[in-house]
Amino acid sequence: MKLRTGDAVVIAAVLVTAAFLLFCPRLFAEKRERLLAEITVDGETAAVLPLDQDAVFDCRNGVVVTVSGGAVSVSESDCPDRLCVRRGPVSDRGAVIVCLPNRTVVRIVSDAESEVDGVV
């Protein structure tokens, strides 16, 4: 069986398309939103931490916020009830941890929702 010009063009097109899809998957991947932990103290944004990077942030008011394993939690607080610490880690968009005595709010938002231009 002899290879015709048309067959060679079809085979070449299939190989080029397969190589393109193999080496450029980001072009066809669904864009995932990046989740951020927005930390507010006394109504002012103190920090915005990405959930995909482990970090520890000291709010300097007795509250320490920890990002670990894609979730955020209040790891330390000097408030009397420590409800914010007992809340445990949260990772869903819209989840909130509040420490009323220390006037601290930790809220999970997407990068599109964040009011801050930079990330601390």
Helices and strands as residue ranges (DSSP letters): H 5-23, G 25-27, E 35-41, E 44-50, E 55-58, E 63-68, E 71-77, H 83-86, E 96-99, E 104-110
